[in-house]
Amino acid sequence: MAFGNFAVDIGRAQPLGAALTDEGVNFALFSRHATAITLILFETDGADSPFEEVKLDKNRHKTGDIWHCHIRSLKAGALYLYRADGPYIPEKGMRFNYNKTLIDPYAKALTDLSHWDFEACLGYIPGEASTDLSYSYKDDAYNQPRCVVVDDRFDWQGDVPLNYPLRFSVLYETHVRGLTKNPNSGVAHPGTYKGVTEKIPFFKDLGITSLELLPIQEFNENELSNINPNTGKKATNYWGYSTVAFFAPKGSYASDAAPGAQVREFKEMVRELHKAGIEVILDIVFNHTAEGSEMGPTFSFRGLDNTIYYILNENKRFYQNYSGCGNTVNCNHPVVRSFILDCLRYWVIEMHVDGFRFDLGSILGRDQDGHLMENPPVLERIAEDPVLSSTKLIAEAWDAGGAYQVGWFPGGRWAEWNDRFRDELRLYWRGDPAHTRHLATRLSGSSDLYLRDGRKPFHSVNFITSHDGFTLRDLVSYNQKHNEGNGENNRDGNDNNLSYNYGYEGISDDPVLEAKRQQYTKNFIASMMIALGTPMILGGDELGRTQQGNNNAYCQDNEISWHDWTQKEKNAGYYRFIKEIIAFRRRHHGFMRPEFYTGRDGNYNAIPDITWFNEEGDPPDWDGLGSCLAMRLDGSRAEILADRDDNDFFIMFNAGENPVDFAICDPLEGKRWFRAVDTAQPSPDDIYTPGNEKALDNPDTYTVNGRSMVILLSRILY
């Protein structure tokens, strides 16, 4: 068929988006307030590509609020956009502009975004005194990336999502590009989905169960305007928390530049990770879009139905900004709720992902006026959706509008990032004795937060570091953030890092100091691995990755953010400790028990499931604790709700500067205490492999060095 020779049929209102049929492609688009919709078909993805416009007749090509048509003989790979006509009355929230081409919200892939100029997409005339109240007549059809018709067929080779129970999971937060972009990554396809696949042997060696990927839904890397003062180059949107198309995997993360190839390569990545037993969890950003405030571009939702897709101010010219990014998605509008559910189902059904982490998830709990709701419909629908019933749902339970819901996110299905765990362990290991009592609470699964509404310890996602903040190495190397390279005069990023540099600001050439800093980071990881909850590691922390003190590297697509794989060999002993402590957790079901501790004896052996001690072996005075604490765990199957007994454990913490002799309680008759972990010891004596744990010379006391922790386990002396 020659381009432009299209046979147009009425088509169907479902499914939304562009769907292949036996005879062509069906197009369906929602817009309640548009007066006219035009489908634009492009011959190629070139900027000067010829295109044809198909004007939809509202009497024939509209069912309810859905505009639709069927184009015969069109095939997968076809490129398209839309125009929407209607009132342009910003004061009433109406921002239709027929001159601005629009991306289909259900588009499954986009063409190359690398040369996209957002200014051409502005619905108003930049520089006009009336600003966004003016009307732009500039046609941007040649400027806009195009939607790609995708064939969903793929040889999954029998793959299904893995959906491990949360309590058996160890999450690894990483960035598709940053994981392998460094030339020293040793992969053939750096910075891509294929590059992630090439690192499967590393993930298997490390022992994690699940990759939590920073946003891979299509975004525009070049939307920022700030300049890096160190290089003179324009900053890049590296993290990707600025979604353009929610159904579309990031095109630049594919090794094949052909339009639509990113869908195939993403599926290949998921399939191969699943073969290796590794889950894929997506960080997804439903709280705002890349269209920004009233001064932002019009390229999709704003031009299709602004008053429905966004929460607007009382003066509907302006946007409520609970995201801190210019706009807020109207998540609890019935149409938007359906969009969100359709999107999540697509990623589970067609892309086989295992879960989602919802950025600024509290926004999904706001109503159409921005108020927090007691039982938000969209959160209930997600939690109760039958397709998502086994899918991991993890909320960042706060937003930029002041909502803070950690421990209170509605519904028993939701897990949450527990920033209380992060902050209170940072304070304890920094040496603040006032937080020793809080250490006990966090290690016990944060029952003060999660012992309600049927929630369990594993609903607490425990972490020390994440993409947003210092790396673990920087946490013990910097007192202050150093974000000058972001081009914002170091004003961006959190000032309350609860970090400590131990006498020298930055990475040191002193091997003694750096060895001590490694010891301190081992304390953090070991504490997280023996705590009830679901642990999450920031990718690169296991290598000793530094961001040179930058705690907000959102715009650093360079060595500051990329994994430095030479550190794996340089810090071989440290890497060994991290992978062994992960394996230690996964071997011992006592650390993954599904219920909170009770402090009572549940199996009649006269030993409570958990017992707390001070360093002298006495019950602690919780109001007068110093920097030391010890805990004994009963590993019997009745206590840990497992099908076999685990070891008993005696674990000692010393956040003070000086060594302390801890009194050790007696093990059960016929058993002895063996040292499994001592973070103050050099490698390989800092952690022993199973069966090689060291029997204690003195069964009554153990000297715990300053700023270190020790894990003993009991077993029969062979």
C-alpha positions as CSV (number, residue, x, y, z in Angstrom):
1,M,0.0,0.0,0.0
2,A,1.4,3.4,-1.0
3,F,1.7,5.8,1.9
4,G,-1.3,8.1,2.0
5,N,-3.7,5.5,0.4
6,F,-5.6,4.7,3.6
7,A,-8.9,2.9,4.0
8,V,-10.6,4.3,7.1
9,D,-13.3,2.4,8.9
10,I,-15.3,3.3,11.9
11,G,-13.3,1.1,14.3
12,R,-14.0,0.2,17.9
13,A,-13.8,2.1,21.3
14,Q,-11.9,-0.7,23.0
15,P,-9.1,-1.3,23.6
16,L,-7.6,2.2,24.1
17,G,-4.4,2.9,22.2
18,A,-3.3,1.4,18.9
19,A,-4.2,-2.3,18.6
20,L,-3.3,-4.6,15.7
21,T,-6.1,-6.4,14.0
22,D,-6.2,-9.0,11.2
23,E,-6.8,-6.3,8.7
24,G,-4.9,-3.3,10.1
25,V,-4.8,-1.1,13.2
26,N,-7.6,0.1,15.5
27,F,-7.0,3.5,17.1
28,A,-9.0,4.6,20.2
29,L,-8.5,7.7,22.3
30,F,-10.3,9.3,25.2
31,S,-11.2,13.0,25.2
32,R,-14.4,14.2,26.8
33,H,-14.1,17.9,26.0
34,A,-12.4,17.9,22.6
35,T,-14.6,19.2,19.7
36,A,-12.5,17.4,17.1
37,I,-9.8,14.8,16.9
38,T,-7.3,14.2,14.1
39,L,-5.1,11.1,13.7
40,I,-1.8,11.9,12.1
41,L,0.1,9.0,10.3
42,F,3.8,9.4,9.4
43,E,5.7,7.7,6.7
44,T,9.0,7.6,8.6
45,D,10.5,8.6,11.9
46,G,12.6,11.4,10.2
47,A,12.0,15.0,11.2
48,D,10.9,15.9,7.7
49,S,8.7,12.8,7.2
50,P,5.6,13.2,5.0
51,F,2.4,12.7,7.0
52,E,-1.3,12.3,6.4
53,E,-4.1,13.6,8.6
54,V,-7.3,11.6,9.2
55,K,-10.0,13.8,10.7
56,L,-12.4,11.8,12.8
57,D,-16.2,12.4,12.3
58,K,-17.7,12.8,15.8
59,N,-20.9,11.3,14.5
60,R,-19.3,8.1,13.2
61,H,-15.9,7.8,15.0
62,K,-17.0,8.5,18.5
63,T,-18.6,6.3,21.2
64,G,-19.3,8.2,24.4
65,D,-16.0,10.0,25.1
66,I,-13.9,7.6,23.0
67,W,-12.7,8.7,19.6
68,H,-11.9,5.7,17.3
69,C,-11.1,4.6,13.8
70,H,-9.7,1.6,12.0
71,I,-7.0,2.0,9.3
72,R,-6.9,-1.0,7.0
73,S,-3.5,-2.4,5.8
74,L,-1.6,-0.6,8.4
75,K,1.0,-2.8,10.2
76,A,3.2,-2.9,13.3
77,G,5.8,-0.2,13.2
78,A,3.4,2.4,11.9
79,L,4.0,5.9,13.4
80,Y,1.2,8.2,14.6
81,L,0.2,11.2,16.7
82,Y,-3.0,13.1,17.4
83,R,-4.4,16.6,17.3
84,A,-7.2,17.7,19.6
85,D,-9.3,20.8,18.9
86,G,-11.5,22.5,21.5
87,P,-11.6,25.6,23.7
88,Y,-8.4,27.3,24.8
89,I,-9.5,29.0,28.0
90,P,-6.7,28.5,30.5
91,E,-8.7,30.3,33.3
92,K,-11.2,27.5,33.0
93,G,-8.6,24.8,32.7
94,M,-9.2,24.3,29.0
95,R,-5.9,24.2,27.0
96,F,-6.8,22.6,23.7
97,N,-4.5,23.7,20.8
98,Y,-4.9,22.1,17.4
99,N,-1.4,23.2,16.4
100,K,0.2,20.9,19.0
101,T,0.5,17.3,18.1
102,L,-0.2,14.9,21.0
103,I,1.2,11.6,22.2
104,D,-1.3,8.8,22.8
105,P,-1.4,8.1,26.5
106,Y,-1.6,4.4,25.7
107,A,1.4,4.5,23.3
108,K,3.6,1.4,23.8
109,A,6.7,2.9,22.2
110,L,8.0,6.3,21.0
111,T,10.6,7.2,18.4
112,D,13.8,8.9,19.4
113,L,13.5,11.7,21.9
114,S,17.1,12.8,21.8
115,H,16.4,15.9,19.7
116,W,13.0,16.8,21.1
117,D,12.6,20.6,21.7
118,F,10.1,21.1,24.4
119,E,9.7,24.8,23.5
120,A,8.1,23.9,20.2
121,C,5.4,22.1,22.2
122,L,4.4,25.1,24.2
123,G,0.7,25.9,23.8
124,Y,1.3,29.6,24.3
125,I,3.8,32.1,22.8
126,P,7.0,32.3,24.8
127,G,7.9,35.9,25.6
128,E,4.4,37.2,25.3
129,A,3.3,39.5,28.2
130,S,0.2,37.4,28.7
131,T,2.5,34.3,29.0
132,D,0.4,31.1,29.1
133,L,-2.8,33.0,28.3
134,S,-1.5,33.6,24.8
135,Y,-2.2,31.0,22.0
136,S,0.5,29.5,19.8
137,Y,-0.2,28.9,16.1
138,K,3.2,27.2,15.6
139,D,2.7,23.6,14.3
140,D,5.1,21.2,15.9
141,A,4.3,18.1,13.8
142,Y,7.8,17.9,12.5
143,N,9.3,18.3,16.0
144,Q,7.5,15.8,18.1
145,P,8.6,12.1,18.7
146,R,6.0,9.7,17.2
147,C,4.0,6.9,18.8
148,V,4.8,3.4,17.4
149,V,2.3,0.7,16.7
150,V,3.6,-2.3,18.6
151,D,3.0,-6.0,18.0
152,D,2.7,-7.5,21.5
153,R,3.6,-11.0,20.3
154,F,6.8,-12.4,21.9
155,D,8.2,-15.8,22.6
156,W,8.2,-15.8,26.4
157,Q,9.4,-19.4,26.4
158,G,7.0,-20.3,29.2
159,D,8.0,-17.3,31.4
160,V,5.7,-16.0,34.1
161,P,6.3,-13.4,36.8
162,L,8.2,-14.9,39.8
163,N,6.3,-13.0,42.5
164,Y,8.5,-14.1,45.4
165,P,6.9,-13.5,48.9
166,L,8.2,-10.1,50.2
167,R,9.7,-11.6,53.3
168,F,12.0,-13.8,51.2
169,S,13.1,-11.0,49.0
170,V,16.3,-8.9,48.9
171,L,15.8,-5.8,46.7
172,Y,18.5,-4.1,44.7
173,E,17.7,-0.6,43.5
174,T,19.6,0.3,40.3
175,H,19.5,2.3,37.1
176,V,19.4,0.6,33.7
177,R,21.8,3.0,32.2
178,G,24.1,3.6,35.2
179,L,24.5,-0.1,36.0
180,T,26.7,-0.8,32.9
181,K,27.4,2.5,31.1
182,N,30.9,2.8,32.6
183,P,33.5,1.5,30.1
184,N,34.8,-0.7,32.9
185,S,31.5,-2.6,33.2
186,G,32.8,-5.3,30.9
187,V,29.6,-5.7,28.9
188,A,29.0,-5.6,25.1
189,H,25.9,-3.4,25.3
190,P,26.7,-0.7,27.9
191,G,23.8,1.3,29.3
192,T,21.0,-0.9,27.9
193,Y,18.5,-3.6,28.8
194,K,20.9,-6.0,27.2
195,G,23.6,-4.7,29.5
196,V,21.5,-5.5,32.5
197,T,21.1,-9.1,31.1
198,E,24.8,-9.4,30.8
199,K,25.2,-8.7,34.5
200,I,23.0,-11.6,35.5
201,P,26.1,-13.7,36.7
202,F,26.9,-10.7,39.0
203,F,23.4,-10.6,40.5
204,K,23.5,-14.3,41.1
205,D,26.8,-14.1,42.8
206,L,25.6,-11.2,45.0
207,G,22.5,-13.1,46.0
208,I,19.8,-10.5,45.5
209,T,16.3,-11.7,44.5
210,S,14.8,-8.6,42.8
211,L,15.9,-5.6,40.7
212,E,14.1,-2.4,41.5
213,L,14.7,-0.3,38.4
214,L,14.6,3.5,38.4
215,P,12.0,4.8,35.9
216,I,12.1,3.1,32.5
217,Q,8.9,4.6,31.2
218,E,9.7,6.9,28.4
219,F,11.0,10.3,29.5
220,N,13.0,13.2,27.9
221,E,16.6,13.2,29.0
222,N,17.1,16.7,27.6
223,E,14.3,18.6,29.3
224,L,16.6,20.3,31.9
225,S,18.1,23.8,31.4
226,N,20.7,23.9,34.2
227,I,24.4,23.9,33.2
228,N,27.1,21.9,35.0
229,P,29.6,24.5,36.1
230,N,32.4,22.0,36.2
231,T,32.0,20.9,32.6
232,G,30.0,23.7,30.9
233,K,27.6,21.0,29.6
234,K,23.8,21.0,29.9
235,A,22.5,18.8,32.6
236,T,20.7,15.6,31.8
237,N,17.5,14.2,33.3
238,Y,19.3,11.0,34.4
239,W,16.9,9.5,37.0
240,G,13.8,9.9,34.7
241,Y,11.2,11.0,37.2
242,S,9.4,12.9,34.5
243,T,7.2,10.5,32.5
244,V,6.2,11.2,29.0
245,A,4.5,7.9,28.1
246,F,3.5,5.5,30.8
247,F,3.1,2.3,28.6
248,A,6.4,2.8,26.7
249,P,9.8,1.5,27.8
250,K,12.7,3.9,27.4
251,G,13.9,3.8,23.8
252,S,17.5,5.0,24.5
253,Y,18.0,2.0,26.8
254,A,17.7,-0.3,23.8
255,S,20.8,-1.4,21.8
256,D,18.7,-1.5,18.6
257,A,17.6,2.0,17.6
258,A,14.7,0.8,15.3
259,P,11.3,2.2,16.5
260,G,9.7,-0.4,18.8
261,A,12.8,-2.4,19.4
262,Q,12.8,-1.2,23.0
263,V,9.7,-3.3,23.7
264,R,11.3,-6.5,22.5
265,E,14.6,-5.8,24.3
266,F,12.8,-5.0,27.6
267,K,10.9,-8.3,27.3
268,E,14.1,-10.1,26.6
269,M,15.7,-8.6,29.7
270,V,12.8,-9.7,31.9
271,R,12.7,-13.2,30.4
272,E,16.4,-13.8,31.0
273,L,16.3,-12.3,34.5
274,H,13.4,-14.6,35.4
275,K,15.3,-17.6,34.0
276,A,18.0,-16.7,36.5
277,G,15.5,-16.4,39.3
278,I,15.6,-12.6,39.5
279,E,12.5,-10.4,39.7
280,V,11.9,-7.0,38.0
281,I,10.2,-4.2,40.0
282,L,9.5,-0.9,38.3
283,D,9.7,2.5,39.9
284,I,6.7,4.2,38.4
285,V,5.7,7.9,38.6
286,F,1.9,8.4,38.5
287,N,2.1,11.5,40.7
288,H,3.0,14.0,37.9
289,T,4.0,14.1,34.2
290,A,6.7,15.9,32.2
291,E,4.2,18.5,31.1
292,G,4.9,20.5,34.2
293,S,3.2,23.7,35.3
294,E,1.1,26.1,33.2
295,M,4.4,27.2,31.7
296,G,5.2,23.7,30.5
297,P,4.8,22.0,27.1
298,T,1.6,20.6,25.7
299,F,2.3,17.1,24.3
300,S,-0.3,14.7,25.7
301,F,-2.6,14.9,28.7
302,R,-2.8,18.6,28.8
303,G,-3.9,18.8,25.2
304,L,-6.4,15.9,25.4
305,D,-8.3,16.8,28.6
306,N,-6.4,19.0,31.0
307,T,-9.3,19.3,33.6
308,I,-9.6,15.5,33.9
309,Y,-6.0,14.4,34.0
310,Y,-4.6,17.0,36.4
311,I,-5.6,18.5,39.8
312,L,-6.2,22.2,39.2
313,N,-6.2,25.1,41.5
314,E,-9.4,27.0,42.4
315,N,-8.3,29.3,39.6
316,K,-8.1,26.5,37.0
317,R,-5.3,28.3,35.1
318,F,-2.9,26.9,37.7
319,Y,-2.0,23.4,38.8
320,Q,-1.9,22.0,42.3
321,N,1.7,21.0,42.9
322,Y,1.9,18.2,45.5
323,S,4.7,16.5,43.5
324,G,7.1,19.5,43.6
325,C,7.4,19.1,39.8
326,G,4.8,21.6,38.6
327,N,1.6,19.4,38.3
328,T,-0.2,16.7,40.1
329,V,-2.0,13.8,38.3
330,N,-5.7,13.6,39.2
331,C,-5.3,9.9,40.2
332,N,-8.7,9.5,41.8
333,H,-10.8,10.7,38.8
334,P,-12.6,7.7,37.5
335,V,-11.0,8.0,34.0
336,V,-7.5,8.4,35.4
337,R,-8.1,5.5,37.8
338,S,-8.9,3.3,34.8
339,F,-5.8,4.6,33.0
340,I,-3.6,3.7,36.0
341,L,-5.1,0.2,36.3
342,D,-4.7,-0.4,32.5
343,C,-1.1,0.7,32.7
344,L,-0.2,-1.6,35.7
345,R,-2.0,-4.5,34.1
346,Y,-0.2,-4.0,30.8
347,W,3.2,-4.1,32.5
348,V,2.2,-7.3,34.4
349,I,0.4,-9.1,31.6
350,E,2.4,-8.1,28.5
351,M,5.8,-7.2,30.1
352,H,5.8,-9.8,32.9
353,V,7.1,-7.5,35.6
354,D,6.8,-8.6,39.3
355,G,6.0,-5.4,41.0
356,F,6.0,-1.6,41.3
357,R,7.4,1.1,43.6
358,F,5.1,4.1,43.5
359,D,7.0,7.4,43.6
360,L,5.5,9.9,45.9
361,G,2.7,7.4,46.5
362,S,0.7,9.5,48.8
363,I,-0.5,11.5,45.8
364,L,-2.5,8.5,44.8
365,G,-4.4,9.1,48.0
366,R,-5.5,12.6,47.2
367,D,-9.0,13.5,45.9
368,Q,-9.8,15.8,43.0
369,D,-9.4,18.8,45.2
370,G,-6.1,17.6,46.6
371,H,-7.3,16.4,50.0
372,L,-6.0,13.1,51.4
373,M,-8.8,10.5,51.5
374,E,-9.4,7.8,54.1
375,N,-10.0,5.1,51.5
376,P,-8.7,6.3,48.2
377,P,-10.5,4.5,45.4
378,V,-7.4,4.1,43.2
379,L,-5.3,2.5,46.0
380,E,-8.1,0.1,46.8
381,R,-8.5,-0.8,43.2
382,I,-4.8,-1.5,42.8
383,A,-4.7,-3.5,46.0
384,E,-7.8,-5.6,45.1
385,D,-7.2,-6.0,41.4
386,P,-7.2,-9.7,40.5
387,V,-4.5,-9.3,37.9
388,L,-2.2,-7.6,40.4
389,S,-3.0,-9.9,43.3
390,S,0.5,-11.4,43.5
391,T,2.3,-8.3,42.3
392,K,4.5,-6.4,44.7
393,L,3.1,-3.0,45.6
394,I,5.6,-0.7,47.3
395,A,4.7,2.9,48.2
396,E,6.9,5.9,48.8
397,A,4.4,6.9,51.5
398,W,4.8,10.7,51.3
399,D,4.7,13.5,48.8
400,A,6.0,17.1,48.3
401,G,2.7,18.5,49.6
402,G,3.2,17.6,53.2
403,A,1.6,14.1,53.3
404,Y,3.5,11.6,55.4
405,Q,1.9,8.1,55.6
406,V,4.6,5.7,56.6
407,G,2.9,2.9,58.5
408,W,-0.5,4.3,57.5
409,F,-0.8,3.6,53.8
410,P,-4.3,2.3,53.4
411,G,-4.9,-1.4,52.7
412,G,-3.1,-4.5,53.9
413,R,-1.5,-5.2,50.5
414,W,0.9,-2.3,50.5
415,A,4.5,-2.3,51.5
416,E,6.3,1.0,52.1
417,W,9.8,2.5,52.0
418,N,10.5,2.9,55.7
419,D,12.5,6.1,56.1
420,R,12.2,5.8,59.9
421,F,14.4,2.7,59.6
422,R,16.9,4.6,57.5
423,D,17.1,7.6,59.7
424,E,17.2,5.9,63.1
425,L,19.9,3.4,62.1
426,R,21.9,6.2,60.7
427,L,21.6,8.1,64.0
428,Y,22.4,5.0,66.1
429,W,25.5,4.0,64.1
430,R,26.7,7.7,64.0
431,G,26.9,7.3,67.8
432,D,23.8,9.0,69.2
433,P,22.9,6.9,72.3
434,A,19.4,8.4,72.4
435,H,18.5,6.2,69.4
436,T,19.6,2.9,70.8
437,R,16.0,2.2,71.9
438,H,14.9,3.1,68.4
439,L,17.4,0.6,67.0
440,A,15.5,-2.2,68.8
441,T,12.2,-1.1,67.4
442,R,13.5,-1.0,63.8
443,L,15.3,-4.4,64.1
444,S,12.0,-5.8,65.4
445,G,10.1,-5.0,62.2
446,S,8.8,-1.5,63.2
447,S,5.8,-2.8,64.9
448,D,5.0,0.8,66.1
449,L,4.3,1.5,62.4
450,Y,3.0,-1.8,60.9
451,L,1.2,-3.6,63.7
452,R,-2.2,-2.6,62.4
453,D,-4.8,-3.6,59.8
454,G,-3.3,-7.1,59.3
455,R,0.0,-5.8,58.2
456,K,3.2,-7.8,58.7
457,P,6.9,-7.0,59.3
458,F,7.7,-7.5,55.6
459,H,5.5,-4.6,54.7
460,S,8.4,-2.4,55.9
461,V,11.0,-2.0,53.1
462,N,14.1,-1.4,55.1
463,F,16.9,0.6,53.6
464,I,19.9,2.8,54.6
465,T,20.5,4.4,51.2
466,S,18.6,4.9,48.0
467,H,19.1,6.7,44.7
468,D,17.8,9.9,46.5
469,G,20.7,10.8,48.9
470,F,24.2,9.7,49.7
471,T,25.6,6.4,48.7
472,L,26.6,4.2,51.6
473,R,30.3,5.0,51.2
474,D,29.5,8.7,51.1
475,L,27.4,8.4,54.2
476,V,30.5,7.7,56.2
477,S,32.8,10.0,54.2
478,Y,31.0,13.4,54.1
479,N,29.4,15.7,56.6
480,Q,27.9,18.0,53.9
481,K,26.4,17.5,50.5
482,H,28.5,18.5,47.5
483,N,26.0,19.1,44.7
484,E,27.8,22.0,42.9
485,G,27.9,20.0,39.7
486,N,24.1,20.1,39.5
487,G,24.2,23.8,38.6
488,E,22.0,24.9,41.4
489,N,24.6,26.4,43.6
490,N,24.4,23.5,46.0
491,R,20.9,24.5,47.1
492,D,19.3,21.2,45.9
493,G,19.3,18.0,47.9
494,N,18.6,17.2,51.5
495,D,20.6,19.0,54.1
496,N,19.7,16.5,56.9
497,N,21.8,13.5,55.9
498,L,22.6,12.2,59.3
499,S,26.1,11.4,58.0
500,Y,29.5,11.5,59.5
501,N,32.9,11.8,57.9
502,Y,35.0,10.6,60.8
503,G,37.4,13.4,60.7
504,Y,38.1,14.0,57.0
505,E,35.6,15.3,54.4
506,G,35.6,13.1,51.3
507,I,37.3,9.9,50.1
508,S,40.7,9.6,51.8
509,D,44.1,8.3,50.8
510,D,44.6,7.0,54.3
511,P,44.1,3.2,54.1
512,V,43.4,3.0,57.9
513,L,40.6,5.5,57.7
514,E,39.1,3.9,54.6
515,A,39.2,0.4,56.3
516,K,37.4,1.9,59.3
517,R,34.8,3.4,57.0
518,Q,34.2,0.0,55.4
519,Q,33.7,-1.4,58.9
520,Y,31.0,1.2,59.5
521,T,29.2,0.5,56.2
522,K,29.3,-3.2,57.1
523,N,27.4,-2.4,60.3
524,F,24.6,-0.8,58.3
525,I,24.2,-3.7,55.8
526,A,24.5,-6.4,58.5
527,S,21.9,-4.6,60.7
528,M,19.5,-4.4,57.8
529,M,20.0,-8.1,56.9
530,I,19.1,-9.3,60.4
531,A,16.1,-7.0,60.9
532,L,12.6,-8.1,60.3
533,G,11.3,-6.5,57.1
534,T,12.3,-6.5,53.4
535,P,15.8,-5.3,52.9
536,M,16.8,-3.0,49.9
537,I,20.3,-2.3,48.9
538,L,21.3,0.7,46.7
539,G,23.0,-0.6,43.6
540,G,26.8,0.0,43.8
541,D,26.9,0.1,47.6
542,E,28.2,-3.5,47.6
543,L,31.2,-2.2,45.5
544,G,31.9,0.9,47.6
545,R,30.5,3.3,45.0
546,T,30.9,7.0,45.7
547,Q,29.1,10.0,44.1
548,Q,31.8,12.4,45.4
549,G,29.4,13.7,48.1
550,N,26.6,14.5,45.6
551,N,23.3,13.5,47.4
552,N,21.0,14.5,44.5
553,A,22.6,13.1,41.4
554,Y,19.4,13.3,39.3
555,C,21.2,15.1,36.5
556,Q,24.5,13.3,36.6
557,D,24.6,10.9,33.6
558,N,28.4,10.3,34.1
559,E,30.9,8.6,36.3
560,I,29.4,10.3,39.4
561,S,26.3,8.1,39.0
562,W,27.6,5.1,37.1
563,H,28.8,1.9,38.7
564,D,32.6,1.8,38.9
565,W,33.2,-1.9,38.4
566,T,37.0,-1.6,39.2
567,Q,35.9,-1.2,42.9
568,K,34.7,-4.8,43.0
569,E,38.3,-6.0,42.8
570,K,39.8,-3.1,44.8
571,N,37.3,-3.8,47.6
572,A,37.2,-7.6,47.2
573,G,37.0,-8.3,50.9
574,Y,34.2,-5.8,51.4
575,Y,32.3,-7.2,48.5
576,R,32.7,-10.7,49.9
577,F,31.2,-9.5,53.2
578,I,28.1,-8.0,51.5
579,K,27.3,-11.1,49.5
580,E,27.9,-13.4,52.4
581,I,25.7,-11.4,54.8
582,I,22.9,-11.5,52.1
583,A,23.4,-15.3,51.9
584,F,23.4,-15.4,55.7
585,R,20.0,-13.8,55.8
586,R,18.5,-16.0,53.1
587,R,19.8,-19.2,54.9
588,H,18.2,-18.3,58.2
589,H,14.4,-18.2,58.3
590,G,14.5,-16.6,61.7
591,F,15.3,-13.3,60.1
592,M,12.4,-13.7,57.7
593,R,9.6,-14.7,60.1
594,P,6.2,-13.5,58.9
595,E,5.0,-12.3,62.3
596,F,6.2,-9.7,64.7
597,Y,8.1,-10.7,67.9
598,T,5.9,-11.1,71.0
599,G,8.6,-11.3,73.7
600,R,6.9,-14.5,74.9
601,D,7.8,-18.2,74.8
602,G,5.8,-19.8,72.1
603,N,7.2,-23.4,72.2
604,Y,7.7,-24.1,75.9
605,N,11.5,-24.1,75.9
606,A,11.6,-21.3,78.5
607,I,13.1,-19.0,75.8
608,P,11.1,-16.0,74.4
609,D,11.1,-15.5,70.7
610,I,13.2,-12.3,71.4
611,T,15.1,-11.2,74.5
612,W,16.9,-7.9,74.9
613,F,20.0,-7.3,77.1
614,N,22.4,-4.5,78.0
615,E,26.1,-5.2,77.8
616,E,26.1,-6.6,81.3
617,G,23.5,-9.3,80.4
618,D,20.6,-7.6,82.3
619,P,17.3,-6.4,80.9
620,P,18.0,-3.0,79.4
621,D,16.8,0.3,80.9
622,W,15.2,1.6,77.8
623,D,15.2,5.2,79.1
624,G,18.8,5.1,80.2
625,L,20.6,3.1,77.5
626,G,24.0,3.9,76.3
627,S,25.5,2.9,72.9
628,C,25.3,-0.9,73.5
629,L,22.5,-3.4,73.0
630,A,22.2,-7.2,72.6
631,M,19.4,-9.4,71.5
632,R,18.8,-13.2,71.7
633,L,16.5,-14.8,69.1
634,D,14.9,-18.2,69.5
635,G,15.2,-20.1,66.1
636,S,12.8,-22.9,66.9
637,R,10.3,-23.6,64.1
638,A,7.3,-22.8,66.3
639,E,8.7,-19.3,67.0
640,I,9.7,-18.5,63.4
641,L,6.7,-20.2,61.8
642,A,8.9,-22.3,59.5
643,D,9.0,-26.0,58.6
644,R,12.3,-26.6,60.3
645,D,14.3,-25.2,63.2
646,D,16.8,-22.4,62.7
647,N,19.8,-21.6,64.8
648,D,19.4,-19.5,67.9
649,F,21.3,-16.1,67.7
650,F,22.9,-13.7,70.1
651,I,23.6,-10.4,68.4
652,M,25.6,-7.5,70.0
653,F,25.8,-3.8,68.9
654,N,28.3,-1.3,70.0
655,A,28.0,2.2,68.5
656,G,30.4,3.7,70.9
657,E,34.1,4.5,70.2
658,N,35.6,2.0,72.7
659,P,35.6,-1.8,73.0
660,V,33.0,-3.2,75.4
661,D,32.9,-6.6,77.1
662,F,29.4,-8.1,76.6
663,A,28.0,-10.8,78.9
664,I,26.6,-13.6,76.8
665,C,23.6,-15.7,77.9
666,D,23.8,-19.4,78.0
667,P,22.8,-21.4,74.9
668,L,20.4,-24.2,75.1
669,E,21.8,-27.4,76.7
670,G,24.1,-29.4,74.5
671,K,24.9,-26.4,72.2
672,R,27.6,-23.7,72.1
673,W,27.9,-20.2,70.7
674,F,29.9,-19.8,67.5
675,R,30.9,-16.5,65.9
676,A,29.4,-16.0,62.5
677,V,30.0,-12.2,62.0
678,D,32.3,-9.6,63.6
679,T,32.3,-6.4,61.5
680,A,35.5,-5.2,63.2
681,Q,37.6,-8.1,61.9
682,P,39.5,-8.0,58.7
683,S,38.3,-10.1,55.7
684,P,37.7,-13.1,55.7
685,D,37.3,-13.3,59.5
686,D,34.5,-10.6,59.4
687,I,32.1,-13.3,58.3
688,Y,32.4,-17.1,58.1
689,T,30.8,-19.4,55.6
690,P,28.3,-22.0,56.9
691,G,29.9,-24.7,58.9
692,N,33.1,-22.7,59.4
693,E,31.9,-20.4,62.2
694,K,34.4,-20.1,65.0
695,A,33.6,-21.5,68.5
696,L,34.1,-19.0,71.2
697,D,37.1,-19.3,73.4
698,N,35.3,-17.7,76.3
699,P,31.6,-18.7,76.4
700,D,30.7,-16.1,79.0
701,T,31.8,-12.8,77.4
702,Y,32.8,-11.3,74.1
703,T,34.6,-8.1,73.4
704,V,32.8,-6.0,70.8
705,N,35.1,-3.4,69.4
706,G,33.9,0.2,69.0
707,R,31.5,0.9,66.2
708,S,30.9,-2.7,65.3
709,M,28.5,-5.6,65.7
710,V,28.8,-9.3,66.3
711,I,26.5,-12.2,65.4
712,L,26.7,-15.5,67.3
713,L,24.8,-18.6,66.4
714,S,24.3,-21.7,68.5
715,R,24.8,-25.3,67.4
716,I,26.2,-28.5,68.6
717,L,30.0,-28.6,68.8
718,Y,31.1,-31.3,66.4
